[in-house]
Each structure stands twice: as C-alpha cells, then as structure tokens.
Amino acid sequence: MRPVLVGIGVIAFLVGLVWTLQGADILLGSAMTGSTFWLGAGVILIVVGLGFAAWGVRAPVAKKTA
C-alpha cells in the first residue's frame, strides 16, 4: 500500500505543478494558461499530492505472517 500512496502523491504533485505553471502564465499553449482557477487548483493539488506522498512514506510497514 505504501508505494501506491507515494505513487499517487507524486502523480498528483506533478499534475498540480503543471496546472500551477499554466495558471501562472509560465507554461503556455493551453486554454488553462493565465487562468487563476487553474493556478488555485494546481496549488491545492500540489498540497494534496505532498500529503499522500508523506502518508505513504510514514505509513507503518505491514507485518507478514508466516
């Protein structure tokens, strides 16, 4: 479960980063460019992604039974 949470967190972080850069008018070439909605949504998704990654890293290791 830990790698899945970290993977979801990394993907969410990267998507949020793209949305933030497009909303901030840094990454051009989309209808999202220059939109404050996508800037805000990107920042929120970055925070959510970091939360999932941290949760995955800090989650306890499952004990295997023999």
N, C-alpha and C positions, 0 to 999 in steps of 0.2 A: 504494500500500500504506500510505503514511503516514496519510492521512485515515481509512482503515479502522481502523487501530490506535488512533488518537486517539478515534474514534467508539466503539469497543468499550470503551475505557478510561473515557470519560465515562459511558456507559450503566451499566457495572459500578459506577462510583463512586456514581451516583445510586441504583441499586438497593441497594447496600450502605448508603448513608445512610438510606434508608427502613427497611431491616432493623434497623439500629442504633438508630434512634429508636423503633421498635416494641419492640425487645428491652429498651430502657432505660425503657419505660413512659411515653414522652413523646408518641408518636403512637398514639392509641387507636383501637379499633374493629376489632380483628383477633384471631384465635386466637394470633397471634405476640406479642401485647402482653404485656410483662412476662416473657418467656422469655429466660433467659440464653443459650440456644443461639443464638437469632437475634441477640442482641447480639454474641456472638463471631463468628458467621458474617458479620454485617454489617461488622464491623471488618476481618476478613480480606478481604472483597470490596472494601472501600474501598482497601486497600493494593494489591491486585491491579489494580484499576482505575487507580490512580495510576501503577503500574508500566507498564501498557500504554500509557497516555497519554504518559508520559515516553519510552518506547521509540519511539512514533510520532513524537514531536517531534524526537528526537535521531537518528532513522534517517537514513542518508545519502540524498541525493536521487539517484534513478536517472538515469543519463545516457541521453539519447535519441540513437539513431544515425540518421543521415540516410539 
